[in-house]
Amino acid sequence: MTKKIALIAAIILPFWNIPLIARMIKRRSSADISLHWALGVWICFILMAPEAFKSSDLVWKTFNIVNLALFSLVIVVVLFYRKKNSSQKTNLK
């Protein structure tokens, strides 16, 4: 029973990235997200991923797959709005 609960939590937990993504898209800005923090977290997820993929623990493996996918989406959105906003500032000059 606890394994099933942990597996459900492993799937649901990374979905808390969706409100963060939605907020950036709604505001059309990622200025309140530290680029260093976001890239640091993402790099750590990437470095942990090979070990998680090899793991026999289904909860750990599932969490890493879902979290890496959704946090990669966070990175794409952060970088998109950083590039977009920096190009708009360049055009204003």
PDB file of N, CA, C and O in Angstrom:
ATOM      1  N   MET A   1       0.826  -1.205   0.000  1.00  0.00           N
ATOM      2  CA  MET A   1       0.000   0.000   0.000  1.00  0.00           C
ATOM      3  C   MET A   1       0.872   1.273   0.000  1.00  0.00           C
ATOM      4  O   MET A   1       0.605   2.215  -0.746  1.00  0.00           O
ATOM      5  N   THR A   2       1.905   1.284   0.838  1.00  0.00           N
ATOM      6  CA  THR A   2       2.757   2.471   0.894  1.00  0.00           C
ATOM      7  C   THR A   2       3.515   2.677  -0.424  1.00  0.00           C
ATOM      8  O   THR A   2       3.792   3.813  -0.811  1.00  0.00           O
ATOM      9  N   LYS A   3       3.846   1.591  -1.102  1.00  0.00           N
ATOM     10  CA  LYS A   3       4.536   1.683  -2.392  1.00  0.00           C
ATOM     11  C   LYS A   3       3.618   2.353  -3.425  1.00  0.00           C
ATOM     12  O   LYS A   3       4.077   3.173  -4.219  1.00  0.00           O
ATOM     13  N   LYS A   4       2.339   2.010  -3.416  1.00  0.00           N
ATOM     14  CA  LYS A   4       1.383   2.619  -4.352  1.00  0.00           C
ATOM     15  C   LYS A   4       1.197   4.109  -4.054  1.00  0.00           C
ATOM     16  O   LYS A   4       1.132   4.931  -4.968  1.00  0.00           O
ATOM     17  N   ILE A   5       1.112   4.441  -2.775  1.00  0.00           N
ATOM     18  CA  ILE A   5       0.968   5.843  -2.382  1.00  0.00           C
ATOM     19  C   ILE A   5       2.205   6.634  -2.809  1.00  0.00           C
ATOM     20  O   ILE A   5       2.090   7.743  -3.331  1.00  0.00           O
ATOM     21  N   ALA A   6       3.384   6.058  -2.585  1.00  0.00           N
ATOM     22  CA  ALA A   6       4.631   6.719  -2.980  1.00  0.00           C
ATOM     23  C   ALA A   6       4.712   6.888  -4.492  1.00  0.00           C
ATOM     24  O   ALA A   6       5.183   7.918  -4.974  1.00  0.00           O
ATOM     25  N   LEU A   7       4.262   5.898  -5.236  1.00  0.00           N
ATOM     26  CA  LEU A   7       4.275   5.996  -6.704  1.00  0.00           C
ATOM     27  C   LEU A   7       3.338   7.102  -7.181  1.00  0.00           C
ATOM     28  O   LEU A   7       3.688   7.859  -8.086  1.00  0.00           O
ATOM     29  N   ILE A   8       2.173   7.200  -6.592  1.00  0.00           N
ATOM     30  CA  ILE A   8       1.225   8.265  -6.951  1.00  0.00           C
ATOM     31  C   ILE A   8       1.834   9.632  -6.616  1.00  0.00           C
ATOM     32  O   ILE A   8       1.743  10.569  -7.409  1.00  0.00           O
ATOM     33  N   ALA A   9       2.448   9.737  -5.446  1.00  0.00           N
ATOM     34  CA  ALA A   9       3.095  11.001  -5.057  1.00  0.00           C
ATOM     35  C   ALA A   9       4.250  11.338  -6.002  1.00  0.00           C
ATOM     36  O   ALA A   9       4.453  12.502  -6.344  1.00  0.00           O
ATOM     37  N   ALA A  10       5.003  10.324  -6.420  1.00  0.00           N
ATOM     38  CA  ALA A  10       6.127  10.536  -7.339  1.00  0.00           C
ATOM     39  C   ALA A  10       5.655  11.076  -8.681  1.00  0.00           C
ATOM     40  O   ALA A  10       6.374  11.830  -9.337  1.00  0.00           O
ATOM     41  N   ILE A  11       4.473  10.699  -9.081  1.00  0.00           N
ATOM     42  CA  ILE A  11       3.909  11.197 -10.340  1.00  0.00           C
ATOM     43  C   ILE A  11       3.322  12.592 -10.155  1.00  0.00           C
ATOM     44  O   ILE A  11       3.511  13.459 -11.008  1.00  0.00           O
ATOM     45  N   ILE A  12       2.618  12.817  -9.058  1.00  0.00           N
ATOM     46  CA  ILE A  12       1.925  14.085  -8.828  1.00  0.00           C
ATOM     47  C   ILE A  12       2.870  15.227  -8.461  1.00  0.00           C
ATOM     48  O   ILE A  12       2.682  16.346  -8.937  1.00  0.00           O
ATOM     49  N   LEU A  13       3.873  14.976  -7.635  1.00  0.00           N
ATOM     50  CA  LEU A  13       4.753  16.032  -7.139  1.00  0.00           C
ATOM     51  C   LEU A  13       5.340  16.913  -8.238  1.00  0.00           C
ATOM     52  O   LEU A  13       5.273  18.136  -8.115  1.00  0.00           O
ATOM     53  N   PRO A  14       5.905  16.362  -9.294  1.00  0.00           N
ATOM     54  CA  PRO A  14       6.470  17.230 -10.334  1.00  0.00           C
ATOM     55  C   PRO A  14       5.440  18.095 -11.065  1.00  0.00           C
ATOM     56  O   PRO A  14       5.800  19.094 -11.687  1.00  0.00           O
ATOM     57  N   PHE A  15       4.174  17.719 -10.991  1.00  0.00           N
ATOM     58  CA  PHE A  15       3.144  18.512 -11.658  1.00  0.00           C
ATOM     59  C   PHE A  15       2.949  19.881 -11.003  1.00  0.00           C
ATOM     60  O   PHE A  15       2.246  20.730 -11.552  1.00  0.00           O
ATOM     61  N   TRP A  16       3.564  20.107  -9.832  1.00  0.00           N
ATOM     62  CA  TRP A  16       3.519  21.433  -9.215  1.00  0.00           C
ATOM     63  C   TRP A  16       4.357  22.428 -10.021  1.00  0.00           C
ATOM     64  O   TRP A  16       4.318  23.629  -9.755  1.00  0.00           O
ATOM     65  N   ASN A  17       5.109  21.936 -10.997  1.00  0.00           N
ATOM     66  CA  ASN A  17       5.830  22.834 -11.907  1.00  0.00           C
ATOM     67  C   ASN A  17       4.871  23.513 -12.891  1.00  0.00           C
ATOM     68  O   ASN A  17       5.186  24.575 -13.427  1.00  0.00           O
ATOM     69  N   ILE A  18       3.720  22.916 -13.128  1.00  0.00           N
ATOM     70  CA  ILE A  18       2.778  23.459 -14.108  1.00  0.00           C
ATOM     71  C   ILE A  18       2.277  24.850 -13.715  1.00  0.00           C
ATOM     72  O   ILE A  18       2.248  25.728 -14.577  1.00  0.00           O
ATOM     73  N   PRO A  19       1.877  25.103 -12.453  1.00  0.00           N
ATOM     74  CA  PRO A  19       1.478  26.475 -12.103  1.00  0.00           C
ATOM     75  C   PRO A  19       2.605  27.488 -12.300  1.00  0.00           C
ATOM     76  O   PRO A  19       2.352  28.634 -12.671  1.00  0.00           O
ATOM     77  N   LEU A  20       3.844  27.072 -12.055  1.00  0.00           N
ATOM     78  CA  LEU A  20       4.988  27.950 -12.279  1.00  0.00           C
ATOM     79  C   LEU A  20       5.104  28.297 -13.760  1.00  0.00           C
ATOM     80  O   LEU A  20       5.309  29.457 -14.115  1.00  0.00           O
ATOM     81  N   ILE A  21       4.973  27.301 -14.612  1.00  0.00           N
ATOM     82  CA  ILE A  21       5.022  27.517 -16.064  1.00  0.00           C
ATOM     83  C   ILE A  21       3.863  28.407 -16.503  1.00  0.00           C
ATOM     84  O   ILE A  21       4.048  29.346 -17.277  1.00  0.00           O
ATOM     85  N   ALA A  22       2.670  28.106 -16.003  1.00  0.00           N
ATOM     86  CA  ALA A  22       1.482  28.881 -16.380  1.00  0.00           C
ATOM     87  C   ALA A  22       1.616  30.343 -15.965  1.00  0.00           C
ATOM     88  O   ALA A  22       1.212  31.240 -16.705  1.00  0.00           O
ATOM     89  N   ARG A  23       2.181  30.584 -14.782  1.00  0.00           N
ATOM     90  CA  ARG A  23       2.361  31.961 -14.313  1.00  0.00           C
ATOM     91  C   ARG A  23       3.332  32.726 -15.208  1.00  0.00           C
ATOM     92  O   ARG A  23       3.108  33.898 -15.511  1.00  0.00           O
ATOM     93  N   MET A  24       4.408  32.068 -15.630  1.00  0.00           N
ATOM     94  CA  MET A  24       5.362  32.737 -16.529  1.00  0.00           C
ATOM     95  C   MET A  24       4.719  33.050 -17.878  1.00  0.00           C
ATOM     96  O   MET A  24       4.928  34.123 -18.443  1.00  0.00           O
ATOM     97  N   ILE A  25       3.946  32.113 -18.380  1.00  0.00           N
ATOM     98  CA  ILE A  25       3.287  32.329 -19.671  1.00  0.00           C
ATOM     99  C   ILE A  25       2.249  33.444 -19.550  1.00  0.00           C
ATOM    100  O   ILE A  25       2.155  34.298 -20.432  1.00  0.00           O
ATOM    101  N   LYS A  26       1.472  33.445 -18.471  1.00  0.00           N
ATOM    102  CA  LYS A  26       0.447  34.470 -18.263  1.00  0.00           C
ATOM    103  C   LYS A  26       1.063  35.865 -18.181  1.00  0.00           C
ATOM    104  O   LYS A  26       0.533  36.815 -18.757  1.00  0.00           O
ATOM    105  N   ARG A  27       2.190  35.988 -17.460  1.00  0.00           N
ATOM    106  CA  ARG A  27       2.849  37.287 -17.302  1.00  0.00           C
ATOM    107  C   ARG A  27       3.791  37.610 -18.465  1.00  0.00           C
ATOM    108  O   ARG A  27       4.248  38.743 -18.620  1.00  0.00           O
ATOM    109  N   ARG A  28       4.068  36.591 -19.271  1.00  0.00           N
ATOM    110  CA  ARG A  28       5.029  36.724 -20.375  1.00  0.00           C
ATOM    111  C   ARG A  28       6.394  37.178 -19.862  1.00  0.00           C
ATOM    112  O   ARG A  28       7.065  38.013 -20.469  1.00  0.00           O
ATOM    113  N   SER A  29       6.780  36.599 -18.723  1.00  0.00           N
ATOM    114  CA  SER A  29       8.053  36.962 -18.113  1.00  0.00           C
ATOM    115  C   SER A  29       8.528  35.835 -17.194  1.00  0.00           C
ATOM    116  O   SER A  29       7.729  35.150 -16.555  1.00  0.00           O
ATOM    117  N   SER A  30       9.831  35.668 -17.149  1.00  0.00           N
ATOM    118  CA  SER A  30      10.428  34.740 -16.190  1.00  0.00           C
ATOM    119  C   SER A  30      11.417  35.488 -15.301  1.00  0.00           C
ATOM    120  O   SER A  30      12.330  34.893 -14.730  1.00  0.00           O
ATOM    121  N   ALA A  31      11.220  36.799 -15.194  1.00  0.00           N
ATOM    122  CA  ALA A  31      12.163  37.648 -14.461  1.00  0.00           C
ATOM    123  C   ALA A  31      12.268  37.287 -12.983  1.00  0.00           C
ATOM    124  O   ALA A  31      13.317  37.506 -12.377  1.00  0.00           O
ATOM    125  N   ASP A  32      11.204  36.737 -12.384  1.00  0.00           N
ATOM    126  CA  ASP A  32      11.260  36.410 -10.955  1.00  0.00           C
ATOM    127  C   ASP A  32      11.889  35.048 -10.684  1.00  0.00           C
ATOM    128  O   ASP A  32      12.020  34.647  -9.528  1.00  0.00           O
ATOM    129  N   ILE A  33      12.274  34.343 -11.726  1.00  0.00           N
ATOM    130  CA  ILE A  33      12.925  33.048 -11.579  1.00  0.00           C
ATOM    131  C   ILE A  33      14.423  33.238 -11.792  1.00  0.00           C
ATOM    132  O   ILE A  33      14.848  33.733 -12.836  1.00  0.00           O
ATOM    133  N   SER A  34      15.211  32.848 -10.813  1.00  0.00           N
ATOM    134  CA  SER A  34      16.660  32.951 -10.935  1.00  0.00           C
ATOM    135  C   SER A  34      17.146  31.959 -11.983  1.00  0.00           C
ATOM    136  O   SER A  34      16.906  30.756 -11.871  1.00  0.00           O
ATOM    137  N   LEU A  35      17.820  32.462 -12.985  1.00  0.00           N
ATOM    138  CA  LEU A  35      18.348  31.607 -14.041  1.00  0.00           C
ATOM    139  C   LEU A  35      19.384  30.647 -13.463  1.00  0.00           C
ATOM    140  O   LEU A  35      19.415  29.475 -13.841  1.00  0.00           O
ATOM    141  N   HIS A  36      20.224  31.120 -12.563  1.00  0.00           N
ATOM    142  CA  HIS A  36      21.230  30.252 -11.937  1.00  0.00           C
ATOM    143  C   HIS A  36      20.579  29.135 -11.130  1.00  0.00           C
ATOM    144  O   HIS A  36      21.032  27.992 -11.175  1.00  0.00           O
ATOM    145  N   TRP A  37      19.527  29.458 -10.397  1.00  0.00           N
ATOM    146  CA  TRP A  37      18.820  28.449  -9.621  1.00  0.00           C
ATOM    147  C   TRP A  37      18.195  27.411 -10.545  1.00  0.00           C
ATOM    148  O   TRP A  37      18.368  26.210 -10.339  1.00  0.00           O
ATOM    149  N   ALA A  38      17.471  27.869 -11.559  1.00  0.00           N
ATOM    150  CA  ALA A  38      16.771  26.962 -12.462  1.00  0.00           C
ATOM    151  C   ALA A  38      17.746  26.035 -13.183  1.00  0.00           C
ATOM    152  O   ALA A  38      17.519  24.827 -13.260  1.00  0.00           O
ATOM    153  N   LEU A  39      18.828  26.600 -13.710  1.00  0.00           N
ATOM    154  CA  LEU A  39      19.806  25.771 -14.415  1.00  0.00           C
ATOM    155  C   LEU A  39      20.539  24.840 -13.453  1.00  0.00           C
ATOM    156  O   LEU A  39      20.857  23.706 -13.812  1.00  0.00           O
ATOM    157  N   GLY A  40      20.809  25.308 -12.237  1.00  0.00           N
ATOM    158  CA  GLY A  40      21.457  24.458 -11.239  1.00  0.00           C
ATOM    159  C   GLY A  40      20.611  23.255 -10.872  1.00  0.00           C
ATOM    160  O   GLY A  40      21.117  22.135 -10.796  1.00  0.00           O
ATOM    161  N   VAL A  41      19.326  23.480 -10.644  1.00  0.00           N
ATOM    162  CA  VAL A  41      18.410  22.388 -10.316  1.00  0.00           C
ATOM    163  C   VAL A  41      18.315  21.424 -11.490  1.00  0.00           C
ATOM    164  O   VAL A  41      18.367  20.208 -11.303  1.00  0.00           O
ATOM    165  N   TRP A  42      18.175  21.954 -12.691  1.00  0.00           N
ATOM    166  CA  TRP A  42      18.032  21.117 -13.886  1.00  0.00           C
ATOM    167  C   TRP A  42      19.278  20.269 -14.125  1.00  0.00           C
ATOM    168  O   TRP A  42      19.171  19.088 -14.457  1.00  0.00           O
ATOM    169  N   ILE A  43      20.448  20.856 -13.960  1.00  0.00           N
ATOM    170  CA  ILE A  43      21.698  20.108 -14.139  1.00  0.00           C
ATOM    171  C   ILE A  43      21.799  18.986 -13.102  1.00  0.00           C
ATOM    172  O   ILE A  43      22.239  17.881 -13.418  1.00  0.00           O
ATOM    173  N   CYS A  44      21.393  19.273 -11.877  1.00  0.00           N
ATOM    174  CA  CYS A  44      21.396  18.219 -10.853  1.00  0.00           C
ATOM    175  C   CYS A  44      20.445  17.087 -11.228  1.00  0.00           C
ATOM    176  O   CYS A  44      20.778  15.917 -11.042  1.00  0.00           O
ATOM    177  N   PHE A  45      19.273  17.417 -11.751  1.00  0.00           N
ATOM    178  CA  PHE A  45      18.334  16.380 -12.195  1.00  0.00           C
ATOM    179  C   PHE A  45      18.947  15.540 -13.307  1.00  0.00           C
ATOM    180  O   PHE A  45      18.808  14.317 -13.313  1.00  0.00           O
ATOM    181  N   ILE A  46      19.621  16.190 -14.243  1.00  0.00           N
ATOM    182  CA  ILE A  46      20.257  15.465 -15.349  1.00  0.00           C
ATOM    183  C   ILE A  46      21.358  14.547 -14.823  1.00  0.00           C
ATOM    184  O   ILE A  46      21.495  13.416 -15.288  1.00  0.00           O
ATOM    185  N   LEU A  47      22.138  15.023 -13.861  1.00  0.00           N
ATOM    186  CA  LEU A  47      23.215  14.208 -13.311  1.00  0.00           C
ATOM    187  C   LEU A  47      22.692  13.022 -12.495  1.00  0.00           C
ATOM    188  O   LEU A  47      23.344  11.980 -12.432  1.00  0.00           O
ATOM    189  N   MET A  48      21.528  13.175 -11.873  1.00  0.00           N
ATOM    190  CA  MET A  48      20.928  12.074 -11.112  1.00  0.00           C
ATOM    191  C   MET A  48      20.202  11.079 -12.011  1.00  0.00           C
ATOM    192  O   MET A  48      20.040   9.916 -11.639  1.00  0.00           O
ATOM    193  N   ALA A  49      19.769  11.516 -13.174  1.00  0.00           N
ATOM    194  CA  ALA A  49      18.918  10.703 -14.044  1.00  0.00           C
ATOM    195  C   ALA A  49      19.505   9.341 -14.410  1.00  0.00           C
ATOM    196  O   ALA A  49      18.790   8.344 -14.315  1.00  0.00           O
ATOM    197  N   PRO A  50      20.772   9.249 -14.826  1.00  0.00           N
ATOM    198  CA  PRO A  50      21.274   7.916 -15.203  1.00  0.00           C
ATOM    199  C   PRO A  50      21.153   6.884 -14.079  1.00  0.00           C
ATOM    200  O   PRO A  50      20.817   5.727 -14.328  1.00  0.00           O
ATOM    201  N   GLU A  51      21.423   7.302 -12.862  1.00  0.00           N
ATOM    202  CA  GLU A  51      21.306   6.377 -11.731  1.00  0.00           C
ATOM    203  C   GLU A  51      19.846   6.002 -11.497  1.00  0.00           C
ATOM    204  O   GLU A  51      19.537   4.852 -11.184  1.00  0.00           O
ATOM    205  N   ALA A  52      18.957   6.969 -11.649  1.00  0.00           N
ATOM    206  CA  ALA A  52      17.526   6.691 -11.474  1.00  0.00           C
ATOM    207  C   ALA A  52      17.014   5.749 -12.555  1.00  0.00           C
ATOM    208  O   ALA A  52      16.218   4.853 -12.273  1.00  0.00           O
ATOM    209  N   PHE A  53      17.464   5.944 -13.785  1.00  0.00           N
ATOM    210  CA  PHE A  53      17.006   5.085 -14.884  1.00  0.00           C
ATOM    211  C   PHE A  53      17.458   3.635 -14.684  1.00  0.00           C
ATOM    212  O   PHE A  53      16.772   2.705 -15.106  1.00  0.00           O
ATOM    213  N   LYS A  54      18.609   3.447 -14.042  1.00  0.00           N
ATOM    214  CA  LYS A  54      19.126   2.096 -13.791  1.00  0.00           C
ATOM    215  C   LYS A  54      18.502   1.462 -12.549  1.00  0.00           C
ATOM    216  O   LYS A  54      18.588   0.249 -12.359  1.00  0.00           O
ATOM    217  N   SER A  55      17.890   2.264 -11.724  1.00  0.00           N
ATOM    218  CA  SER A  55      17.373   1.786 -10.446  1.00  0.00           C
ATOM    219  C   SER A  55      16.231   0.791 -10.632  1.00  0.00           C
ATOM    220  O   SER A  55      15.438   0.891 -11.568  1.00  0.00           O
ATOM    221  N   SER A  56      16.174  -0.168  -9.714  1.00  0.00           N
ATOM    222  CA  SER A  56      15.048  -1.110  -9.717  1.00  0.00           C
ATOM    223  C   SER A  56      13.862  -0.548  -8.930  1.00  0.00           C
ATOM    224  O   SER A  56      12.774  -1.124  -8.948  1.00  0.00           O
ATOM    225  N   ASP A  57      14.074   0.576  -8.241  1.00  0.00           N
ATOM    226  CA  ASP A  57      13.011   1.211  -7.459  1.00  0.00           C
ATOM    227  C   ASP A  57      12.093   2.001  -8.394  1.00  0.00           C
ATOM    228  O   ASP A  57      12.478   3.040  -8.929  1.00  0.00           O
ATOM    229  N   LEU A  58      10.892   1.497  -8.577  1.00  0.00           N
ATOM    230  CA  LEU A  58       9.934   2.099  -9.506  1.00  0.00           C
ATOM    231  C   LEU A  58       9.561   3.525  -9.113  1.00  0.00           C
ATOM    232  O   LEU A  58       9.385   4.382  -9.980  1.00  0.00           O
ATOM    233  N   VAL A  59       9.438   3.786  -7.806  1.00  0.00           N
ATOM    234  CA  VAL A  59       9.061   5.128  -7.337  1.00  0.00           C
ATOM    235  C   VAL A  59      10.151   6.131  -7.713  1.00  0.00           C
ATOM    236  O   VAL A  59       9.853   7.189  -8.267  1.00  0.00           O
ATOM    237  N   TRP A  60      11.398   5.810  -7.419  1.00  0.00           N
ATOM    238  CA  TRP A  60      12.531   6.697  -7.724  1.00  0.00           C
ATOM    239  C   TRP A  60      12.650   6.927  -9.226  1.00  0.00           C
ATOM    240  O   TRP A  60      12.845   8.057  -9.672  1.00  0.00           O
ATOM    241  N   LYS A  61      12.532   5.862  -9.998  1.00  0.00           N
ATOM    242  CA  LYS A  61      12.643   5.956 -11.448  1.00  0.00           C
ATOM    243  C   LYS A  61      11.511   6.816 -12.031  1.00  0.00           C
ATOM    244  O   LYS A  61      11.756   7.682 -12.871  1.00  0.00           O
ATOM    245  N   THR A  62      10.295   6.578 -11.589  1.00  0.00           N
ATOM    246  CA  THR A  62       9.135   7.322 -12.078  1.00  0.00           C
ATOM    247  C   THR A  62       9.242   8.802 -11.724  1.00  0.00           C
ATOM    248  O   THR A  62       9.012   9.668 -12.568  1.00  0.00           O
ATOM    249  N   PHE A  63       9.595   9.086 -10.467  1.00  0.00           N
ATOM    250  CA  PHE A  63       9.742  10.471 -10.044  1.00  0.00           C
ATOM    251  C   PHE A  63      10.769  11.190 -10.920  1.00  0.00           C
ATOM    252  O   PHE A  63      10.518  12.304 -11.379  1.00  0.00           O
ATOM    253  N   ASN A  64      11.899  10.573 -11.150  1.00  0.00           N
ATOM    254  CA  ASN A  64      12.944  11.214 -11.941  1.00  0.00           C
ATOM    255  C   ASN A  64      12.530  11.453 -13.384  1.00  0.00           C
ATOM    256  O   ASN A  64      12.834  12.507 -13.941  1.00  0.00           O
ATOM    257  N   ILE A  65      11.858  10.515 -13.988  1.00  0.00           N
ATOM    258  CA  ILE A  65      11.404  10.683 -15.372  1.00  0.00           C
ATOM    259  C   ILE A  65      10.414  11.838 -15.479  1.00  0.00           C
ATOM    260  O   ILE A  65      10.576  12.728 -16.313  1.00  0.00           O
ATOM    261  N   VAL A  66       9.388  11.816 -14.629  1.00  0.00           N
ATOM    262  CA  VAL A  66       8.355  12.858 -14.670  1.00  0.00           C
ATOM    263  C   VAL A  66       8.945  14.215 -14.292  1.00  0.00           C
ATOM    264  O   VAL A  66       8.648  15.221 -14.935  1.00  0.00           O
ATOM    265  N   ASN A  67       9.777  14.246 -13.255  1.00  0.00           N
ATOM    266  CA  ASN A  67      10.357  15.499 -12.795  1.00  0.00           C
ATOM    267  C   ASN A  67      11.317  16.084 -13.833  1.00  0.00           C
ATOM    268  O   ASN A  67      11.304  17.290 -14.079  1.00  0.00           O
ATOM    269  N   LEU A  68      12.137  15.246 -14.431  1.00  0.00           N
ATOM    270  CA  LEU A  68      13.065  15.727 -15.453  1.00  0.00           C
ATOM    271  C   LEU A  68      12.297  16.292 -16.652  1.00  0.00           C
ATOM    272  O   LEU A  68      12.671  17.331 -17.196  1.00  0.00           O
ATOM    273  N   ALA A  69      11.244  15.621 -17.056  1.00  0.00           N
ATOM    274  CA  ALA A  69      10.445  16.102 -18.193  1.00  0.00           C
ATOM    275  C   ALA A  69       9.797  17.454 -17.874  1.00  0.00           C
ATOM    276  O   ALA A  69       9.891  18.390 -18.668  1.00  0.00           O
ATOM    277  N   LEU A  70       9.149  17.555 -16.727  1.00  0.00           N
ATOM    278  CA  LEU A  70       8.442  18.790 -16.405  1.00  0.00           C
ATOM    279  C   LEU A  70       9.396  19.929 -16.061  1.00  0.00           C
ATOM    280  O   LEU A  70       9.127  21.081 -16.402  1.00  0.00           O
ATOM    281  N   PHE A  71      10.507  19.624 -15.389  1.00  0.00           N
ATOM    282  CA  PHE A  71      11.436  20.711 -15.085  1.00  0.00           C
ATOM    283  C   PHE A  71      12.173  21.148 -16.343  1.00  0.00           C
ATOM    284  O   PHE A  71      12.585  22.303 -16.448  1.00  0.00           O
ATOM    285  N   SER A  72      12.345  20.241 -17.297  1.00  0.00           N
ATOM    286  CA  SER A  72      12.919  20.638 -18.594  1.00  0.00           C
ATOM    287  C   SER A  72      11.990  21.639 -19.278  1.00  0.00           C
ATOM    288  O   SER A  72      12.452  22.573 -19.933  1.00  0.00           O
ATOM    289  N   LEU A  73      10.695  21.444 -19.124  1.00  0.00           N
ATOM    290  CA  LEU A  73       9.725  22.392 -19.674  1.00  0.00           C
ATOM    291  C   LEU A  73       9.842  23.743 -18.968  1.00  0.00           C
ATOM    292  O   LEU A  73       9.729  24.789 -19.608  1.00  0.00           O
ATOM    293  N   VAL A  74      10.066  23.725 -17.655  1.00  0.00           N
ATOM    294  CA  VAL A  74      10.288  24.974 -16.912  1.00  0.00           C
ATOM    295  C   VAL A  74      11.494  25.702 -17.505  1.00  0.00           C
ATOM    296  O   VAL A  74      11.432  26.909 -17.743  1.00  0.00           O
ATOM    297  N   ILE A  75      12.580  24.983 -17.744  1.00  0.00           N
ATOM    298  CA  ILE A  75      13.798  25.582 -18.301  1.00  0.00           C
ATOM    299  C   ILE A  75      13.527  26.184 -19.673  1.00  0.00           C
ATOM    300  O   ILE A  75      13.979  27.292 -19.964  1.00  0.00           O
ATOM    301  N   VAL A  76      12.795  25.467 -20.517  1.00  0.00           N
ATOM    302  CA  VAL A  76      12.472  25.976 -21.860  1.00  0.00           C
ATOM    303  C   VAL A  76      11.701  27.290 -21.754  1.00  0.00           C
ATOM    304  O   VAL A  76      12.006  28.249 -22.463  1.00  0.00           O
ATOM    305  N   VAL A  77      10.710  27.336 -20.875  1.00  0.00           N
ATOM    306  CA  VAL A  77       9.895  28.552 -20.719  1.00  0.00           C
ATOM    307  C   VAL A  77      10.732  29.693 -20.138  1.00  0.00           C
ATOM    308  O   VAL A  77      10.638  30.829 -20.603  1.00  0.00           O
ATOM    309  N   VAL A  78      11.549  29.397 -19.122  1.00  0.00           N
ATOM    310  CA  VAL A  78      12.407  30.435 -18.541  1.00  0.00           C
ATOM    311  C   VAL A  78      13.336  31.010 -19.606  1.00  0.00           C
ATOM    312  O   VAL A  78      13.440  32.228 -19.747  1.00  0.00           O
ATOM    313  N   LEU A  79      14.000  30.152 -20.345  1.00  0.00           N
ATOM    314  CA  LEU A  79      14.943  30.619 -21.365  1.00  0.00           C
ATOM    315  C   LEU A  79      14.232  31.348 -22.506  1.00  0.00           C
ATOM    316  O   LEU A  79      14.757  32.321 -23.048  1.00  0.00           O
ATOM    317  N   PHE A  80      13.046  30.880 -22.868  1.00  0.00           N
ATOM    318  CA  PHE A  80      12.272  31.538 -23.931  1.00  0.00           C
ATOM    319  C   PHE A  80      11.959  32.976 -23.553  1.00  0.00           C
ATOM    320  O   PHE A  80      12.177  33.893 -24.345  1.00  0.00           O
ATOM    321  N   TYR A  81      11.446  33.175 -22.337  1.00  0.00           N
ATOM    322  CA  TYR A  81      11.084  34.531 -21.937  1.00  0.00           C
ATOM    323  C   TYR A  81      12.302  35.393 -21.637  1.00  0.00           C
ATOM    324  O   TYR A  81      12.246  36.610 -21.808  1.00  0.00           O
ATOM    325  N   ARG A  82      13.402  34.788 -21.194  1.00  0.00           N
ATOM    326  CA  ARG A  82      14.631  35.572 -21.017  1.00  0.00           C
ATOM    327  C   ARG A  82      15.126  36.079 -22.363  1.00  0.00           C
ATOM    328  O   ARG A  82      15.503  37.244 -22.490  1.00  0.00           O
ATOM    329  N   LYS A  83      15.125  35.213 -23.361  1.00  0.00           N
ATOM    330  CA  LYS A  83      15.591  35.605 -24.696  1.00  0.00           C
ATOM    331  C   LYS A  83      14.642  36.629 -25.316  1.00  0.00           C
ATOM    332  O   LYS A  83      15.072  37.618 -25.910  1.00  0.00           O
ATOM    333  N   LYS A  84      13.345  36.371 -25.165  1.00  0.00           N
ATOM    334  CA  LYS A  84      12.345  37.273 -25.727  1.00  0.00           C
ATOM    335  C   LYS A  84      12.440  38.660 -25.094  1.00  0.00           C
ATOM    336  O   LYS A  84      12.416  39.670 -25.797  1.00  0.00           O
ATOM    337  N   ASN A  85      12.547  38.707 -23.776  1.00  0.00           N
ATOM    338  CA  ASN A  85      12.626  39.990 -23.087  1.00  0.00           C
ATOM    339  C   ASN A  85      13.930  40.717 -23.370  1.00  0.00           C
ATOM    340  O   ASN A  85      13.939  41.945 -23.464  1.00  0.00           O
ATOM    341  N   SER A  86      15.023  39.992 -23.505  1.00  0.00           N
ATOM    342  CA  SER A  86      16.299  40.656 -23.805  1.00  0.00           C
ATOM    343  C   SER A  86      16.310  41.183 -25.231  1.00  0.00           C
ATOM    344  O   SER A  86      16.916  42.222 -25.494  1.00  0.00           O
ATOM    345  N   SER A  87      15.654  40.490 -26.160  1.00  0.00           N
ATOM    346  CA  SER A  87      15.600  40.996 -27.531  1.00  0.00           C
ATOM    347  C   SER A  87      14.672  42.209 -27.632  1.00  0.00           C
ATOM    348  O   SER A  87      14.901  43.093 -28.457  1.00  0.00           O
ATOM    349  N   GLN A  88      13.625  42.257 -26.798  1.00  0.00           N
ATOM    350  CA  GLN A  88      12.747  43.426 -26.799  1.00  0.00           C
ATOM    351  C   GLN A  88      13.478  44.643 -26.238  1.00  0.00           C
ATOM    352  O   GLN A  88      13.287  45.754 -26.732  1.00  0.00           O
ATOM    353  N   LYS A  89      14.308  44.453 -25.219  1.00  0.00           N
ATOM    354  CA  LYS A  89      15.077  45.551 -24.656  1.00  0.00           C
ATOM    355  C   LYS A  89      16.079  46.069 -25.678  1.00  0.00           C
ATOM    356  O   LYS A  89      16.322  47.273 -25.754  1.00  0.00           O
ATOM    357  N   THR A  90      16.661  45.168 -26.464  1.00  0.00           N
ATOM    358  CA  THR A  90      17.615  45.569 -27.508  1.00  0.00           C
ATOM    359  C   THR A  90      16.903  46.380 -28.583  1.00  0.00           C
ATOM    360  O   THR A  90      17.455  47.354 -29.096  1.00  0.00           O
ATOM    361  N   ASN A  91      15.694  45.987 -28.923  1.00  0.00           N
ATOM    362  CA  ASN A  91      14.934  46.707 -29.952  1.00  0.00           C
ATOM    363  C   ASN A  91      14.510  48.084 -29.488  1.00  0.00           C
ATOM    364  O   ASN A  91      14.326  48.979 -30.313  1.00  0.00           O
ATOM    365  N   LEU A  92      14.351  48.277 -28.186  1.00  0.00           N
ATOM    366  CA  LEU A  92      13.939  49.570 -27.666  1.00  0.00           C
ATOM    367  C   LEU A  92      15.074  50.598 -27.697  1.00  0.00           C
ATOM    368  O   LEU A  92      14.816  51.802 -27.708  1.00  0.00           O
ATOM    369  N   LYS A  93      16.299  50.142 -27.711  1.00  0.00           N
ATOM    370  CA  LYS A  93      17.451  51.055 -27.662  1.00  0.00           C
ATOM    371  C   LYS A  93      17.702  51.705 -28.972  1.00  0.00           C
ATOM    372  O   LYS A  93      18.633  52.500 -29.099  1.00  0.00           O
TER     373      LYS A  93
END
